[in-house]
Amino acid sequence: MKKMKFDAAIIGGGVVGSAIAWKLASKGAKTVLLEKDDICSGASCTNPGFCVLSYRENALTMSLALRQQRQWESLQDEIGDVEYEATGGLIPLTDESQEEALSKLCSHAKKLGLDDIGLISAKEAINLEPALSETRIIGACWCPGEGRVNPFKLNLRMADKAKSLGAKLMPHTPLEKMIVENGRVKTLITPGGEIEAELVILATGAWTKDAAKMAGVSVPVFYERGEAMVSMPVAPLLKRIITDGALFTGAPDERGFVIGAALTQTKDGNVVIAQATTRPSNYDKSNTLEGMKRVAERALYLFPTLNELEIIRMWSGLVSYTADKQPIFGIYRDIENLFIVNSFHSAIAISPLIAEMVADYWKTGIIPQEAKAYTPNRFNT
Ligand SMILES: Cc1cc2nc3c(=O)[nH]c(=O)nc-3n(C[C@H](O)[C@H](O)[C@H](O)COP(=O)(O)OP(=O)(O)OC[C@H]3O[C@@H](n4cnc5c(N)ncnc54)[C@H](O)[C@@H]3O)c2cc1C
C-alpha cells in the first residue's frame, strides 16, 4: 500500500474543502485534498451562488461575508473569473407575517454590522425588479450589497489554484477509515494509499457524522435536502438575487416541506429556481414532483410572467446543519489534530475566509476569538 505524508489532509472537495486547500497551500503547507466523488460534486454544485449578507446567523459569519463583499475583485485577480456580480438582494414579502419576520431580520442584521439593509415599499421593489407581481407583494427587504457568483467556477478555480500551489488533489478517493493512536489521527486509509498528516480537516458537509465516526467521534450533524431547477436561457428578466419572504416564516408543513422561491438569472440567461427543503434519510438526493411543482407555483405567484419558462433540469443537494443551527469550527477535544469545519450556512461566499481561518490555525495554532464559540466541544456528545 502506497504511503504518503503531508502537513495537512483535507477531506471533502466542496467549496469549503477546496478553499482550505488553496489557503493552506498558499501558506506553504504540504497539502492533500481527498474527495470521494468529483471535486465540486456535493452541495457546492447544487446552488445558485447567492452571496448572502441579509440572513447571516451570527457576528462571525456576518463579518466574513462583509469582508468577502469587498474582496471579490482581488479574489478573481488571484484565482480567475468566478462571475461575481453585485446584483443586490431582494426579499419580496407577500403577507404581514413575512413583513414582521423581515423587520426583525433587518434589526438583527444591523446589530451584526450590516448597515445597508431595510424594508421598502412594493412600488420601490418593483422599480428594482420589474417582473415582480404588482398585485401580490406588499413590500420587500432590500440589501444592495448582496451579489452572486458561479459556484462551480468558484469551487473548481479554488481547487485548481491549490493544485498550482503544490497541493495534491485526489478526486474519487474516499476516506474509508481513520486510525487514531494516542489522541491523534495517525493514518487515513483510502483506496489511493495510506496518508499521514499533521492536521486532518473534515470538510465533509452533509457526510460529517459518518466521517467523524471513523475517528470514534460523535458530532450532532444532520442534513436536509434542497431541491432546485433551471430553465433554458431566456432574454434578461431578473436583475437581482431574489429570496422569497415565505422562507423566513415557514416551518415544515404537515408533509415535511418548506417551500419558497429563490430565483436568479445567470450570466448566460438561465433562470435558476430553488427550493423545496425536506429532511430525507440515507442521503437520498432524488427530486420530488410535489416539491418542484410547489416551488414552480410559488415562483409564478411572485413572477407571473415566468409562465413560459421551459425547465430543462432539476436536482437536489444535501446541506448539513447542527443541533443548535450554528457552525462547527475547531479541534475535537479528544483528538488533537482533528479539525472539523461544518454547517456554515450559505457557505459559498464565505468559504475563502473560513479557509483563511483554518490556514492561520495551521500556521499559528490560534483560533480567532469570534470563532471560539463554534468549537465542536460545545455539544454534550
Ligand atoms: C438548493 C440549494 C440552494 C443553495 N443556495 C445557496 C446559495 O445561494 N448560496 C450559498 O452560499 N449557499 C447555498 N446553499 C448551501 C451551499 O450549497 C452550502 O453551504 C455549501 O455548498 C457547503 O459546502 P461544503 O464544502 O461544506 O459541502 P459540500 O459541497 O457538500 O462538500 C462536502 C464534500 O465532502 C465529500 N465527502 C464526504 N465524505 C467524504 C469522504 N468520506 N471521503 C472523501 N470525501 C468525502 C462529499 O463528496 C462532498 O463533495 C444551497 C444549497 C442547496 C442544496
The ligand as an SDF file (V2000), in Angstrom:
LIG
                    3D

 53 58  0  0  0  0  0  0  0  0999 V2000
  -30.7830   24.0370   -3.4090 C   0  0  0  0  0  0  0  0  0  0  0  0
  -29.6810   24.7130   -2.6290 C   0  0  0  0  0  0  0  0  0  0  0  0
  -29.5220   26.0800   -2.7330 C   0  0  0  0  0  0  0  0  0  0  0  0
  -28.4830   26.6990   -2.0260 C   0  0  0  0  0  0  0  0  0  0  0  0
  -28.2810   28.0370   -2.2250 N   0  0  0  0  0  0  0  0  0  0  0  0
  -27.1730   28.6190   -1.7130 C   0  0  0  0  0  0  0  0  0  0  0  0
  -26.8060   29.9320   -2.0900 C   0  0  0  0  0  0  0  0  0  0  0  0
  -27.4410   30.5350   -2.9450 O   0  0  0  0  0  0  0  0  0  0  0  0
  -25.7080   30.4970   -1.5080 N   0  0  0  0  0  0  0  0  0  0  0  0
  -24.9430   29.8090   -0.5950 C   0  0  0  0  0  0  0  0  0  0  0  0
  -23.9680   30.3700   -0.0860 O   0  0  0  0  0  0  0  0  0  0  0  0
  -25.2600   28.5550   -0.2550 N   0  0  0  0  0  0  0  0  0  0  0  0
  -26.3240   27.9380   -0.7970 C   0  0  0  0  0  0  0  0  0  0  0  0
  -26.6040   26.6350   -0.4890 N   0  0  0  0  0  0  0  0  0  0  0  0
  -25.7650   25.9660    0.5140 C   0  0  0  0  0  0  0  0  0  0  0  0
  -24.3700   25.6570   -0.0490 C   0  0  0  0  0  0  0  0  0  0  0  0
  -24.5260   24.8210   -1.1720 O   0  0  0  0  0  0  0  0  0  0  0  0
  -23.5070   25.0070    1.0350 C   0  0  0  0  0  0  0  0  0  0  0  0
  -23.4290   25.8960    2.1530 O   0  0  0  0  0  0  0  0  0  0  0  0
  -22.0910   24.7130    0.5660 C   0  0  0  0  0  0  0  0  0  0  0  0
  -22.0580   24.1420   -0.7060 O   0  0  0  0  0  0  0  0  0  0  0  0
  -21.4020   23.7760    1.5560 C   0  0  0  0  0  0  0  0  0  0  0  0
  -20.1130   23.4900    1.0590 O   0  0  0  0  0  0  0  0  0  0  0  0
  -19.2590   22.3040    1.6850 P   0  0  0  0  0  0  0  0  0  0  0  0
  -17.9310   22.3390    1.0020 O   0  0  0  0  0  0  0  0  0  0  0  0
  -19.2840   22.4090    3.1680 O   0  0  0  0  0  0  0  0  0  0  0  0
  -20.0810   20.9800    1.3550 O   0  0  0  0  0  0  0  0  0  0  0  0
  -20.1340   20.0610    0.0350 P   0  0  0  0  0  0  0  0  0  0  0  0
  -20.0840   20.8650   -1.1960 O   0  0  0  0  0  0  0  0  0  0  0  0
  -21.2660   19.1270    0.2360 O   0  0  0  0  0  0  0  0  0  0  0  0
  -18.7640   19.2780    0.1210 O   0  0  0  0  0  0  0  0  0  0  0  0
  -18.5220   18.1880    1.0040 C   0  0  0  0  0  0  0  0  0  0  0  0
  -17.7540   17.1630    0.1900 C   0  0  0  0  0  0  0  0  0  0  0  0
  -17.2500   16.1490    1.0480 O   0  0  0  0  0  0  0  0  0  0  0  0
  -17.1920   14.9540    0.2950 C   0  0  0  0  0  0  0  0  0  0  0  0
  -17.0520   13.8240    1.2160 N   0  0  0  0  0  0  0  0  0  0  0  0
  -17.9420   13.4580    2.1790 C   0  0  0  0  0  0  0  0  0  0  0  0
  -17.4870   12.3560    2.8290 N   0  0  0  0  0  0  0  0  0  0  0  0
  -16.2830   12.0340    2.2700 C   0  0  0  0  0  0  0  0  0  0  0  0
  -15.3310   11.0020    2.4910 C   0  0  0  0  0  0  0  0  0  0  0  0
  -15.5220   10.0440    3.4270 N   0  0  0  0  0  0  0  0  0  0  0  0
  -14.1910   10.9650    1.7290 N   0  0  0  0  0  0  0  0  0  0  0  0
  -13.9680   11.9200    0.7790 C   0  0  0  0  0  0  0  0  0  0  0  0
  -14.8700   12.8980    0.5130 N   0  0  0  0  0  0  0  0  0  0  0  0
  -15.9980   12.9720    1.2550 C   0  0  0  0  0  0  0  0  0  0  0  0
  -18.5110   14.9830   -0.4660 C   0  0  0  0  0  0  0  0  0  0  0  0
  -18.4950   14.1210   -1.5780 O   0  0  0  0  0  0  0  0  0  0  0  0
  -18.6260   16.4550   -0.8450 C   0  0  0  0  0  0  0  0  0  0  0  0
  -18.1210   16.7210   -2.1450 O   0  0  0  0  0  0  0  0  0  0  0  0
  -27.6280   25.9640   -1.1540 C   0  0  0  0  0  0  0  0  0  0  0  0
  -27.8200   24.5940   -1.0440 C   0  0  0  0  0  0  0  0  0  0  0  0
  -28.8210   23.9560   -1.7870 C   0  0  0  0  0  0  0  0  0  0  0  0
  -28.9780   22.4710   -1.6750 C   0  0  0  0  0  0  0  0  0  0  0  0
  1  2  1  0
  2  3  1  0
  2 52  2  0
  3  4  2  0
  4  5  1  0
  4 50  1  0
  5  6  2  0
  6  7  1  0
  6 13  1  0
  7  8  2  0
  7  9  1  0
  9 10  1  0
 10 11  2  0
 10 12  1  0
 12 13  2  0
 13 14  1  0
 14 15  1  0
 14 50  1  0
 15 16  1  0
 16 17  1  0
 16 18  1  0
 18 19  1  0
 18 20  1  0
 20 21  1  0
 20 22  1  0
 22 23  1  0
 23 24  1  0
 24 25  2  0
 24 26  1  0
 24 27  1  0
 27 28  1  0
 28 29  2  0
 28 30  1  0
 28 31  1  0
 31 32  1  0
 32 33  1  0
 33 34  1  0
 33 48  1  0
 34 35  1  0
 35 36  1  0
 35 46  1  0
 36 37  1  0
 36 45  1  0
 37 38  2  0
 38 39  1  0
 39 40  1  0
 39 45  2  0
 40 41  1  0
 40 42  2  0
 42 43  1  0
 43 44  2  0
 44 45  1  0
 46 47  1  0
 46 48  1  0
 48 49  1  0
 50 51  2  0
 51 52  1  0
 52 53  1  0
M  END
$$$$
